[in-house]
Amino acid sequence: MDTRPVEELQVRQRLEAQEENLSPYASRSSKSLGRERPETPSPLRTEFQRDRDRIIHTNAFRRLKHKTQVFLAPSGDHYVTRLTHTLEVAQVGRTIARALNLNEDLVEAMSYGHDLGHTPFGHLGEETLDQVYPPGFTHSAQSLRIVEQLAKEGEGLNLTGEVRQGIISHSKPRGDFLDIKLEESLTLEAQILRLADSVAYLNHDIADAIRAGMLKVEDLPKRANQVLGTTHAERANALITGIVQESWPVSGLASEPLEDKPMIAMDAETRDAMMELREYMFQNIYLPLGKTQQSAVGREVVKLLYYHFVENAEQIPPPYFGPGADPERAAIDYVSGMTDHYAIRQAEKLQPGITQGAFHNVPLD
């Protein structure tokens, strides 16, 4: 056993030295943008590894296990939740980063934090809060607010600039989001997160829709099945491979030097198939699910809770509400942080019968 103080073991320094073997375009923890509040470096972990660990140990991260991905408060054991989605995003992102000789730890940290601000009932909860809250609401901005201001009893996590950048920039609009010009300062790792998020949710949402009996594999666009394959594994492999092959010059291992700005991209054939499949899911799964009676009830639950806590802000626990706090902002912070089950139970206490039996698997006492 080595009895020297841990600081003398130079563990972090060795890890930082290993990062020097990454692509010249990779982010390096030793050259991080830093934290808003300076801290003494860890003797055992790089700065990005510390960020990953801080996010995992938050209550917001734990609550993701009971937040909707696509199917509201699902009763089946195998439906994807916001937590399992987050783990899949991290896995896909790390695979891409490792293949391209980029910083896995950074991708992992921002992946774990990217959906912390998601509301109960998924995107319909997000849309509802955006409608009722005058300044507007997005889950990506709320995720950033959590790590900067709300987590750790209101202290925030004091994460590095790179991780915070990845969290705020991961969201994508409907349509061909790959056509949107990325910020000049967006790291390659943050660009990986944007694509890993799409690869993960597209694949597991198809699996959930099949599980729910809403579609069959043969219903999917013919070209998508031909190009990407017909199983979860084939689809994931095709999409990830298409990203790695098209982005290979950023690895620093290509035979010819990179002449243009380093970017994470996808080859044209795979990209077209992915966009066709994504649009199919919007038309046949996402939009129809948003019109169900269960979704309508979910929206009413979110509205009821928001307006109730605006009017009764003293019932909002700290750190969401304190002396001088804005009741509307506090209500948004509190309601958006609720799990599906907690939101349903709270709404039933305020207005018994509001859920109309739409969530049979949720105990109301």
N, C-alpha and C positions, 0 to 999 in steps of 0.2 A: 504493500500500500504506500502510495506517495503521500507524505505528510505535509507537503508544502501547501501554503495558502492557495486557494483556487485561483486567485488573481495571477499567481506565478505560473500556472499551467498553460497560459496563453491559448485557451480554447477558442475564444472569439477571434483572436488574431489569426489562428489557423483557418477558421471558417472563412474569414474575410480574404485570406490569401487564396483559398480555393476559388473564390469568386473571380479572381483575376484570370482564371482559365476560361471564363465565359466569353461569349461573343463580345467584340468591342462595342456593340450596340446595346448590350445588356445593362440593366440598372445594377448598381453595386451598393450594398448597404453601407460600406465605408465612405461612400460619396453621396449619401442620402441628402435630400433637401432638408432633412432634420425635423425636429418637433417644435411646436410653438413654445413649449416650456423646456428648456435644456435639462437633460438628465444625465446622470453618471452612466456610462456604458455598462452593459451586463458582462460579467466575465465569461459566461457560458454560451450566450446567444448573440446572433447578429441583430441589428435593429429591426429588420423585417420579421425575423423569427419571434421577437418580443411582441410585435404587433399582432401576429397570428395568435399567440397565446393569450393576449389580453382580450381579443375578440371572443375566443372560444369560451372564456370564463365569465362572460356577461350573461345577465338574465335575458337580455334581448335575444341572444343566440339560442338559449335553451327554449325560449318560447316558440321558436320556429317549428318545433316538432308538432305543435297543434295549430299551425296556420295553414290555410288553404294554398295549394298550388293551382289547380284548376277545378277539381271537384270539391264542393263546399262540405266542410266537416264530414269527410268520407267515413263510411261505416266499415269498409273493407280494410283488412290489415295491410294490404299490399299497394294501396294507392300512394302516390308520391305526395309528400308534404313539403312545405317550404324548407324544412331542414334537410330532408333527403335530397331535394333539388340542389341545395347549397353544397352538399358533400359531392354530388355528381359534377357540379361545375368545377369544384376544386380539383377533382380527379382528371377531368378532361383538360383543364387549364394546365395542370402540372405536366401531363403527358406532352402537350404541345410545347411548353416551355423547355422541357428536358430535351426533346427532339431538336429544338432550334437553338440549344445552347444558351438559353436565356435564364432569368432568375426565378427558379421554382418557388422559393420562399416568398417572394413578393407576390406572385400570382396566387399562391395559396392564401396569404393573408387577406388580400383584397377580395378573393372569392368568398371567404367566410363572412366578410363584412358587407357584401354588396346588397343583401336583401334584409338586413336587420330592420329597416323601416317599413317593411311591408305590413299592410293592414290585415285585420281579420277579413275573411272571404276574398282574399286575393285582389285581382285587379278591379273587381266591381266595388270592393270596399275603398280602394284607392280613388276610383272615379267619383264615388259618392262624397268622400271627404273633399275632393277637389271642387265639387259643386257647391257644398255648403260653407266652405271656409273661404272668405273673400280673397285673401292673398294667394289662394291656390295651394294644391298639395301634390307632391310626387313622392313615390317611395324612395327614390334615389337621394333626394334632398333630405328626406327624413332619416335615412340610413346615416348620412353624414352628420346630421344633427345629433343622433344618438351617440356616435363615437366622439363627437366634439364637446357635447354639452350635457347629455342626459345620463349616460352610463356612469357607473360607479358612484351612485347617489348624487349625481349632479356635477361631479368633477370632470367627467369626460375621460377618454383613454389616452389623450395626448399622443396620437399616432403620427407616424412619419407623413410627410407631404405626399410621397408616392402612393401610399396605401389610400389616403383620403382622396387623391385624384382618381384612382381606379374605382372607388365606390361611387363617386358623384357622376362619373362619365360612362357607366356601364349600360344605362338604359338605351333602348333602340325603338324607333317608331315602326309602325306597320309599313310594309313595302320593302324595297331594296335598300336596307340601311347601310349596306357596304358602299353605296354610292356617295354617302355623306362625307364631306371633307372633314377629317379629324383635326383636332387642335394640333398645332405644330409641336406643342410641348408634351403631348400624350405619349407616355412610355410604351414600348412594345409590349410590356407585360400587361398594361391596361388595355391595349388593343386585343390581346389574347383573351382577356376576361370577357370582352364584348362578344367575341365569337364563341367561346366556351359556354357561355350562358345560353346562347341560341342552340348550339349543338345539344346541350343537355336537355333543355326543356322541350325541344321539338321531338326528340326521341322518347322521353318518358311520357310526354302528353299523348303521343300515339299509342303507347302501351296502355295507358290508363283508359283511353277512349275505347280501345279494343276490349279491355277488361269490363268496361261498363256496357258493352254491347252497342256502342254508338257507331262503330265502323268495323270493317274487316280490311285486312291487308290489301286484298284485291280491289278495294274501293279507292285506294290512294292513286294519285296520278301515275299513269303508266310509265312516263319517262323517269319519274322519281324512283319507281321500283326498279327500273332497268339500270339506272346510273348508280343509285345508292344501295340497292339490295332490298330485301323484303323482311329481314329480321333486325332486331334492335342492335345486335353486334355488327352486322354488315353495314348498317346505316351509320353507326358511330365511327366505325373504322374508315368508311369512305369519306366522311366529312372531315375527320381529323387528318387523314392522309392528304386530302386535297388542300388543307391549310398548310401543312408542313411542306409539301412539295412546292407550292406556289410561293411560300415565304422563305424558302431555303437560303436565299442570299443574306438574310439578316443573321444567320448563324455564325457568320465569319468563317465558315468552312467551305464555301463555294469555290469553284475553280477560278472564277473571275471576280474581281472586286465589284462591290456594289456601287453603281453610278448614281442612282436616284435616292430619294429620301427613304430610309428603311421603313417598311410597312408590313403589317400582318395582313395577308390576303388569302384568297381562295381561287382555284382555277375556274375558268369560265363554265365548263360543263357541270362541275359539282355545284358551283354557285347557282346556276340557273335551276338545277334540280331542287336545290334547297329552298330557293325562293318560291318555286311553284308549290312545293310541299307545305311551306309556311303559310302561303295564301290559302291553300286548301284547308288547313287547320283553322284559320280565321273564319272562313266561310261556313264550314261544316261542323266545327266543334266550339270554338271560343265564342263566336257571336250567338249561336243558338243557345248555348249554356247561359249566356247573359240574359236570355229572355224567358227563362223558366220561372215557375212560381217560387221555387226555392231561392233563386237569385233575387227576385222582387222582395222576398221576406228579408234576405240578407241586407239589402239596401235600406229597408225600413228600420232594421235593428241598428245599423250604423247611424242613421239620421237621429233616431230616438236618443241614442247614447250621447251623441255630440251635443244636441240641443239641451238635453238634461244637464250635462256637466257644465255647459256655458252658464246656465241659469243657477247652478248649484256648485260653483267652483270650489267651495269649501270642502266638498266631498272628494275632491281630487287629491290623492296622496302626494307627498313630496317624493322626488324632486320636481315633479311635474308642475306643482303649484305652490307658491310661497308668497311672502309679502311683496306687493308691487307687481306681481305677475299678471299677464294678460289672460283673462279667463278663456278666450277663444283659442289662443295658442296652447294653453295648458290642456284644454279639452281635446285638441287635435293630438297632442303628444300622448295623452292617456289612452284615448280610444284607439288610435293607430297601433299602440303597443299591445292591445288585447289579443288573445288567441280567439279562434272561432268559438270554442266552447265557453270561455269566460264571457265573451260578448253576448252570447245567446242567454246565458244564465242571468247576467245583469239586466238585460232587456226584459226578460220574463218577470223579474222582480219589480221592475218599474211599471210594466204594462202586461199583466198576465194574459196569455193567449196570443201575444203578438206574433209568435213564430208559427202559429196555426198548425202545429205538428209537422212542420217542414223538416225538422231535424230529429228524426226518431231515435238516433243513437246517443243523443246528448242528455245526460241526467240533469234535471232542472232544480234539484235540491242539494 
